[in-house]
Amino acid sequence: MNNTEELAQEIATLSAHLDAATHRLLVCIRSFDASLGWHEQGASSCAQWLSWRVGWDPGTARERVRVARALGTLPRIDEALRTGGLSYAKARALTRVANPANEERLLAMALVSTGAQLERLCRGYRTVLEGRKAPAPEERTVRRRLLPGGKVKLELVLEADEADLVLHALDRAREVRAEQAAPEGGDVSAETSWPSRADGMVKLAESFLADHHLSGSGGERFQVMVHLDQEVLEADGTWSATLEDGTRVSAETLRRVACDCALVAVGHDGQALNIGRRARSIPPAIRRALMLRDHGCAFPGCTHTRFLHAHHLQHWLHGGATSLDNLVMLCSFHHHLVHEGGWRISATADRSFLFHPPGGNPLATVPPREPIGNAVAWLRNWAEENDLHLGPETNMPRWDGTSPDYELAMSDLLAARCEVP
């Protein structure tokens, strides 16, 4: 056997081991999800806990939880993944369309097809099923995405009448901006650049925030903060700046913002930012310092940066001061968890925070990770201990090379669906 053949055998064998180990991982996730173990550790969902503790992105975490739940109702597909005969990619595709009635047929098709063929089959079957029922209405959303050049793309999905209302408001905001830019007593000349809808959107936001400023316990909520770093950029002597979410702001953007906006120095000295017992509400200066220090909810693993609450470690009613050292930023979920869920927060000497569950040890800010050593040897030992005989032929598809008849396969699946009483 030459080196290429040995590598091919090694890849196939390791893949079978990884798929079998993935099955065990999904079983653990399903049990952890059902027992609400994630809730006991302060997470808002099993996927959110996985994103923090394991390091998966949110989409991957949600997909793993979905597959884990689905495999609990599909014993044949579950067993095929456990023994390494079915890859995780195939199992994931099957769980989108499989049910107890068609599980056996789908598994038989999966074992004789490649991953690409099975994906095409499942996608086509799902399209047929969704075509037989009314399409679900698209959810109204607003999405934000950072572009490579530093700009931000906003995508809105609204009802038709709502979209028309927004566009009318944008056009009116453009007109107002053009009128404000025109000379006194004169009209906008042909040479004047007419504001775009993007300009109208910015003007609309500025006008709303100026006319609907809310004061109260939250301090100045409607405010865009630009954080100046302590060190000056060496290139041109300007300050380095970032937004609250860590997005880098260019030097020219900083100069533009600084032309007609107030510049407020935010200190980090707890004594300087301390109003003692005079008021329970959080002044703007302390709220700004809190946002720059915590950058969002301070609970381990939480990524929320909006709709935050400034929480008193020692409550104001119990003698706690309204000071930076006695405050921490929490999202709505974790704020309720502290007050109604029995969690406790304590401050450490280095001004970090520990979150204590009811009757348990504090949650680790950075989850510990023990090195596994030789991962390949560990996988092989694990398979032997679980009586799994995995080799290069375990996950070999039984496809004979002929072109699949997708229409026949679809007819068979639809026939199985009709047989369900």
C-alpha positions as a printed NumPy array, in Angstrom:
array([[  0.   ,   0.   ,   0.   ],
       [  1.51 ,   3.328,  -1.063],
       [  1.458,   6.542,   0.927],
       [ -1.602,   7.953,  -0.886],
       [ -3.664,   4.845,  -0.129],
       [ -2.598,   4.946,   3.505],
       [ -3.689,   8.583,   3.778],
       [ -7.044,   7.75 ,   2.198],
       [ -7.59 ,   4.91 ,   4.684],
       [ -6.557,   7.15 ,   7.571],
       [ -8.974,   9.905,   6.507],
       [-11.885,   7.477,   6.196],
       [-11.112,   5.81 ,   9.544],
       [-10.723,   9.06 ,  11.446],
       [-13.932,  10.416,   9.877],
       [-15.853,   7.38 ,  11.127],
       [-14.404,   7.897,  14.61 ],
       [-15.324,  11.584,  14.562],
       [-18.897,  10.854,  13.44 ],
       [-19.326,   8.254,  16.189],
       [-17.924,  10.712,  18.736],
       [-20.235,  13.411,  17.354],
       [-23.181,  11.113,  18.069],
       [-22.092,  10.857,  21.688],
       [-21.749,  14.635,  21.791],
       [-25.3  ,  15.067,  20.448],
       [-26.642,  12.592,  23.028],
       [-25.012,  14.662,  25.768],
       [-26.42 ,  17.879,  24.306],
       [-29.915,  16.383,  24.121],
       [-29.751,  15.252,  27.76 ],
       [-28.252,  18.577,  28.883],
       [-30.952,  20.476,  27.   ],
       [-33.79 ,  18.365,  28.404],
       [-32.529,  18.688,  31.986],
       [-32.202,  22.498,  31.612],
       [-28.571,  22.276,  32.668],
       [-27.891,  25.431,  30.651],
       [-30.453,  27.332,  32.751],
       [-28.71 ,  26.268,  35.948],
       [-25.551,  27.926,  34.617],
       [-27.298,  31.195,  33.827],
       [-27.706,  30.854,  30.045],
       [-30.845,  31.925,  28.212],
       [-30.845,  28.795,  25.999],
       [-28.835,  25.656,  25.359],
       [-27.472,  27.175,  22.133],
       [-26.35 ,  30.316,  23.97 ],
       [-24.549,  28.186,  26.573],
       [-22.808,  26.16 ,  23.839],
       [-21.722,  29.343,  22.102],
       [-20.044,  30.507,  25.319],
       [-18.75 ,  27.27 ,  26.823],
       [-17.716,  25.345,  23.694],
       [-16.877,  28.283,  21.431],
       [-19.304,  27.563,  18.575],
       [-20.852,  30.39 ,  16.63 ],
       [-24.587,  30.867,  17.445],
       [-25.744,  29.348,  14.146],
       [-23.697,  26.176,  14.666],
       [-24.891,  25.899,  18.258],
       [-28.567,  26.195,  17.282],
       [-28.114,  23.612,  14.512],
       [-26.449,  21.104,  16.846],
       [-29.284,  21.462,  19.357],
       [-31.862,  21.006,  16.589],
       [-30.167,  17.844,  15.257],
       [-29.745,  16.451,  18.775],
       [-33.454,  16.879,  19.493],
       [-34.498,  15.4  ,  16.138],
       [-32.301,  12.299,  16.526],
       [-34.116,  11.528,  19.769],
       [-37.208,  10.715,  17.676],
       [-35.358,   8.898,  14.859],
       [-33.83 ,   5.718,  16.349],
       [-32.617,   4.153,  13.074],
       [-30.786,   7.271,  11.871],
       [-29.482,   7.787,  15.4  ],
       [-28.02 ,   4.243,  15.483],
       [-26.411,   4.649,  12.054],
       [-24.62 ,   7.782,  13.257],
       [-23.609,   6.061,  16.518],
       [-21.865,   3.247,  14.662],
       [-20.087,   5.602,  12.238],
       [-21.905,   4.339,   9.139],
       [-23.633,   7.688,   8.636],
       [-21.769,  10.996,   8.63 ],
       [-22.956,  13.932,  10.704],
       [-23.521,  15.916,   7.493],
       [-25.892,  13.221,   6.21 ],
       [-27.664,  12.933,   9.553],
       [-28.129,  16.706,   9.664],
       [-29.699,  16.693,   6.19 ],
       [-31.984,  13.778,   7.077],
       [-33.277,  15.405,  10.268],
       [-34.725,  18.28 ,   8.229],
       [-37.237,  15.989,   6.498],
       [-37.279,  12.666,   8.371],
       [-40.117,  11.429,  10.555],
       [-41.043,   7.978,  11.922],
       [-42.999,   7.191,   8.751],
       [-40.241,   7.834,   6.203],
       [-37.163,   7.315,   8.384],
       [-36.366,   3.806,   7.123],
       [-36.688,   4.796,   3.449],
       [-34.556,   7.91 ,   3.902],
       [-31.857,   5.972,   5.751],
       [-31.702,   3.383,   2.973],
       [-31.269,   6.17 ,   0.418],
       [-28.619,   7.862,   2.577],
       [-26.476,   4.728,   2.804],
       [-26.311,   4.311,  -0.986],
       [-25.75 ,   7.971,  -1.851],
       [-22.991,  10.52 ,  -1.479],
       [-23.358,  13.544,   0.751],
       [-24.08 ,  15.815,  -2.222],
       [-26.723,  13.445,  -3.632],
       [-28.477,  13.142,  -0.282],
       [-28.449,  16.899,   0.238],
       [-30.069,  17.391,  -3.165],
       [-32.693,  14.757,  -2.426],
       [-33.608,  16.178,   0.987],
       [-33.683,  19.728,  -0.348],
       [-36.008,  18.697,  -3.195],
       [-38.294,  16.723,  -0.891],
       [-38.497,  19.64 ,   1.508],
       [-39.357,  21.996,  -1.351],
       [-42.189,  19.705,  -2.442],
       [-43.583,  19.524,   1.089],
       [-43.381,  23.281,   1.612],
       [-44.984,  23.869,  -1.781],
       [-48.099,  22.011,  -0.646],
       [-48.809,  24.451,   2.161],
       [-49.05 ,  28.189,   2.348],
       [-45.623,  29.795,   2.708],
       [-44.916,  31.123,   6.163],
       [-44.893,  34.916,   6.294],
       [-41.422,  36.37 ,   6.472],
       [-40.606,  37.786,   9.871],
       [-40.314,  41.544,  10.283],
       [-36.682,  42.177,  11.121],
       [-33.909,  44.74 ,  11.177],
       [-30.418,  43.322,  10.596],
       [-27.036,  45.004,  10.984],
       [-23.877,  43.799,   9.222],
       [-20.4  ,  45.329,   9.271],
       [-18.942,  45.697,   5.77 ],
       [-15.228,  45.22 ,   4.977],
       [-14.693,  48.932,   4.321],
       [-15.954,  49.941,   7.774],
       [-19.486,  50.952,   6.763],
       [-22.535,  49.214,   8.217],
       [-25.327,  47.633,   6.168],
       [-28.864,  47.792,   7.599],
       [-31.521,  45.49 ,   6.169],
       [-35.218,  45.99 ,   7.002],
       [-38.052,  43.549,   6.352],
       [-41.436,  45.261,   6.849],
       [-45.037,  45.013,   5.762],
       [-45.792,  46.844,   2.512],
       [-47.648,  49.719,   4.202],
       [-44.91 ,  50.052,   6.839],
       [-42.196,  50.19 ,   4.185],
       [-44.15 ,  52.875,   2.33 ],
       [-44.426,  54.895,   5.553],
       [-40.676,  54.639,   6.189],
       [-39.81 ,  55.661,   2.625],
       [-42.126,  58.681,   2.83 ],
       [-40.455,  59.673,   6.095],
       [-37.022,  59.312,   4.522],
       [-37.988,  61.453,   1.544],
       [-39.401,  64.125,   3.841],
       [-36.212,  64.04 ,   5.919],
       [-34.214,  64.537,   2.702],
       [-36.291,  67.602,   1.881],
       [-35.736,  69.039,   5.356],
       [-32.007,  68.439,   5.106],
       [-31.908,  70.136,   1.688],
       [-33.862,  73.126,   3.011],
       [-31.453,  73.469,   5.936],
       [-28.475,  73.344,   3.563],
       [-29.917,  76.009,   1.244],
       [-28.902,  79.685,   1.67 ],
       [-31.26 ,  81.848,   3.678],
       [-34.102,  83.13 ,   1.536],
       [-33.022,  81.064,  -1.471],
       [-33.863,  77.787,  -3.093],
       [-31.612,  74.819,  -3.588],
       [-29.585,  75.436,  -6.742],
       [-29.002,  72.912,  -9.473],
       [-25.401,  72.608,  -8.355],
       [-26.392,  71.67 ,  -4.809],
       [-26.085,  67.958,  -4.134],
       [-29.529,  66.614,  -3.234],
       [-29.414,  64.497,  -0.043],
       [-29.687,  60.762,  -0.569],
       [-32.04 ,  58.43 ,   1.246],
       [-29.085,  57.483,   3.425],
       [-28.818,  61.152,   4.423],
       [-32.556,  61.122,   5.069],
       [-32.224,  58.076,   7.326],
       [-29.537,  59.789,   9.406],
       [-31.586,  62.998,   9.605],
       [-34.649,  61.016,  10.633],
       [-32.74 ,  59.358,  13.473],
       [-31.219,  62.656,  14.611],
       [-34.617,  64.369,  14.651],
       [-36.316,  61.579,  16.552],
       [-33.644,  61.373,  19.221],
       [-33.57 ,  65.153,  19.605],
       [-37.36 ,  65.369,  19.993],
       [-37.873,  62.259,  22.119],
       [-35.007,  62.404,  24.586],
       [-35.937,  60.416,  27.687],
       [-34.425,  61.155,  31.045],
       [-34.664,  58.969,  34.107],
       [-32.861,  56.2  ,  35.917],
       [-31.011,  55.119,  32.812],
       [-29.139,  58.352,  32.207],
       [-28.538,  59.429,  28.592],
       [-29.628,  56.397,  26.618],
       [-29.911,  57.954,  23.153],
       [-26.293,  58.824,  22.584],
       [-23.632,  57.575,  20.208],
       [-20.367,  57.281,  22.1  ],
       [-16.944,  57.355,  20.47 ],
       [-14.257,  56.03 ,  22.789],
       [-10.87 ,  57.706,  22.447],
       [ -8.021,  55.337,  23.194],
       [ -5.283,  56.496,  25.533],
       [ -2.498,  56.388,  22.964],
       [ -2.188,  58.633,  19.929],
       [ -1.867,  57.016,  16.531],
       [  1.707,  57.307,  15.323],
       [  0.774,  57.792,  11.648],
       [ -0.71 ,  61.285,  11.734],
       [ -0.92 ,  62.197,  15.401],
       [ -4.696,  61.744,  15.689],
       [ -6.482,  59.875,  18.399],
       [ -7.476,  56.247,  17.945],
       [-11.208,  55.754,  18.46 ],
       [-13.777,  52.954,  18.662],
       [-17.544,  52.735,  19.035],
       [-19.194,  51.021,  22.004],
       [-19.255,  47.634,  20.229],
       [-15.538,  47.8  ,  19.43 ],
       [-15.914,  48.913,  15.794],
       [-12.866,  50.948,  14.776],
       [-13.579,  54.533,  13.685],
       [-11.305,  56.174,  11.137],
       [ -9.408,  59.358,  11.939],
       [-11.489,  61.358,   9.433],
       [-14.743,  60.068,  10.931],
       [-13.521,  61.105,  14.369],
       [-12.688,  64.607,  13.085],
       [-16.143,  64.918,  11.495],
       [-17.916,  63.815,  14.67 ],
       [-15.805,  66.129,  16.802],
       [-16.715,  69.189,  14.685],
       [-20.114,  69.829,  16.264],
       [-20.497,  67.213,  19.019],
       [-19.733,  67.503,  22.678],
       [-16.577,  65.743,  23.852],
       [-16.978,  64.276,  27.316],
       [-14.075,  62.854,  29.298],
       [-15.031,  59.553,  30.927],
       [-12.976,  58.589,  33.954],
       [-12.473,  55.116,  35.365],
       [-11.738,  56.118,  38.952],
       [-14.468,  54.724,  41.165],
       [-14.072,  57.542,  43.692],
       [-14.401,  60.223,  41.02 ],
       [-17.572,  58.581,  39.661],
       [-19.468,  58.293,  42.911],
       [-22.579,  60.194,  43.987],
       [-22.97 ,  58.099,  47.132],
       [-26.494,  57.872,  48.566],
       [-27.812,  61.085,  47.04 ],
       [-29.743,  59.315,  44.262],
       [-30.588,  55.817,  43.099],
       [-30.739,  56.768,  39.41 ],
       [-27.584,  56.426,  37.319],
       [-26.142,  59.761,  36.121],
       [-24.962,  60.014,  32.499],
       [-21.264,  60.148,  33.427],
       [-21.438,  56.915,  35.408],
       [-23.478,  55.171,  32.707],
       [-20.894,  56.129,  30.081],
       [-18.089,  54.777,  32.266],
       [-20.059,  51.564,  32.853],
       [-20.525,  51.005,  29.127],
       [-16.848,  51.58 ,  28.43 ],
       [-15.822,  49.248,  31.251],
       [-18.271,  46.355,  30.737],
       [-18.941,  46.708,  26.959],
       [-22.346,  45.078,  27.454],
       [-23.822,  42.516,  29.842],
       [-21.1  ,  41.407,  32.273],
       [-22.53 ,  37.897,  32.766],
       [-20.046,  35.264,  31.475],
       [-20.871,  34.271,  27.919],
       [-23.602,  36.89 ,  27.371],
       [-23.186,  38.956,  24.202],
       [-26.056,  41.429,  24.654],
       [-25.061,  45.062,  24.188],
       [-28.528,  46.663,  24.029],
       [-31.411,  47.107,  26.49 ],
       [-29.044,  46.932,  29.452],
       [-29.63 ,  47.762,  33.11 ],
       [-27.172,  49.195,  35.62 ],
       [-27.445,  46.864,  38.613],
       [-26.379,  47.838,  42.166],
       [-24.251,  45.069,  43.698],
       [-25.392,  46.239,  47.124],
       [-28.883,  47.503,  46.502],
       [-29.551,  51.187,  47.076],
       [-32.398,  50.279,  49.46 ],
       [-29.892,  48.323,  51.567],
       [-27.338,  51.095,  51.834],
       [-25.479,  50.642,  48.54 ],
       [-23.926,  53.68 ,  46.887],
       [-24.487,  54.775,  43.299],
       [-20.844,  54.458,  42.31 ],
       [-18.92 ,  52.755,  39.54 ],
       [-17.504,  50.191,  41.986],
       [-21.   ,  49.205,  43.113],
       [-22.546,  48.903,  39.643],
       [-22.468,  46.315,  36.866],
       [-24.184,  46.167,  33.474],
       [-26.705,  43.353,  32.961],
       [-29.129,  42.498,  30.175],
       [-32.828,  42.068,  30.984],
       [-32.577,  38.264,  31.202],
       [-29.645,  38.213,  33.615],
       [-31.02 ,  41.123,  35.621],
       [-34.149,  39.042,  36.28 ],
       [-31.924,  36.048,  36.998],
       [-30.155,  37.975,  39.768],
       [-33.299,  39.406,  41.378],
       [-35.834,  36.608,  40.873],
       [-33.55 ,  33.657,  40.124],
       [-31.518,  33.702,  43.329],
       [-28.139,  34.463,  41.714],
       [-25.609,  36.608,  43.578],
       [-22.818,  38.871,  42.269],
       [-19.62 ,  39.619,  44.144],
       [-16.731,  41.926,  43.215],
       [-13.104,  40.82 ,  43.33 ],
       [-10.004,  42.81 ,  44.264],
       [ -9.175,  43.441,  40.593],
       [-12.662,  44.948,  39.981],
       [-14.002,  41.937,  38.082],
       [-17.199,  40.148,  39.035],
       [-18.136,  36.621,  40.096],
       [-21.636,  35.261,  39.484],
       [-22.849,  32.737,  42.081],
       [-25.786,  30.422,  41.254],
       [-28.189,  29.498,  44.065],
       [-26.243,  27.234,  46.419],
       [-23.359,  26.633,  43.984],
       [-19.835,  27.686,  43.179],
       [-19.255,  30.875,  41.172],
       [-19.405,  30.55 ,  37.417],
       [-15.978,  30.646,  35.794],
       [-15.437,  33.809,  33.76 ],
       [-13.171,  31.868,  31.396],
       [-14.185,  28.176,  31.178],
       [-11.276,  25.844,  32.039],
       [ -9.936,  23.653,  29.263],
       [ -7.861,  20.575,  29.971],
       [ -5.591,  19.378,  27.151],
       [ -6.731,  16.074,  25.688],
       [ -3.236,  14.973,  24.648],
       [ -3.157,  12.649,  21.651],
       [ -6.66 ,  13.158,  20.232],
       [ -6.36 ,  10.352,  17.67 ],
       [ -5.342,   7.803,  20.302],
       [ -8.114,   9.047,  22.583],
       [-10.725,   8.573,  19.822],
       [ -9.557,   5.047,  19.078],
       [ -9.512,   4.059,  22.748],
       [-12.962,   5.563,  23.21 ],
       [-14.32 ,   3.544,  20.249],
       [-12.857,   0.304,  21.612],
       [-14.29 ,   0.958,  25.071],
       [-17.741,   1.423,  23.491],
       [-17.399,  -1.695,  21.318],
       [-17.406,   0.293,  18.078],
       [-15.504,  -1.444,  15.284],
       [-14.611,   1.477,  13.031],
       [-12.435,   1.249,   9.95 ],
       [-12.017,   2.733,   6.474],
       [-14.99 ,   0.742,   5.133],
       [-17.419,   1.811,   7.89 ],
       [-18.623,   4.975,   6.191],
       [-18.146,   3.872,   2.582],
       [-21.291,   4.766,   0.574],
       [-22.82 ,   1.809,  -1.249],
       [-23.362,   3.848,  -4.403],
       [-22.733,   1.807,  -7.567],
       [-21.864,   4.815,  -9.729],
       [-25.137,   5.028, -11.681],
       [-26.986,   8.33 , -11.886],
       [-29.59 ,   8.575,  -9.095],
       [-33.264,   8.676, -10.09 ],
       [-34.386,  11.59 ,  -7.926],
       [-37.961,  11.53 ,  -9.251],
       [-38.353,   7.859,  -8.282],
       [-36.9  ,   8.538,  -4.832],
       [-39.26 ,  11.497,  -4.377],
       [-42.262,   9.401,  -5.422],
       [-41.286,   6.73 ,  -2.909],
       [-41.029,   9.27 ,  -0.084],
       [-44.343,  10.9  ,  -0.975],
       [-45.974,   7.447,  -1.128],
       [-44.703,   6.744,   2.381],
       [-46.197,  10.028,   3.519],
       [-49.571,   9.072,   2.076],
       [-49.47 ,   5.713,   3.897],
       [-49.494,   7.439,   7.292],
       [-52.971,   6.853,   8.817]])
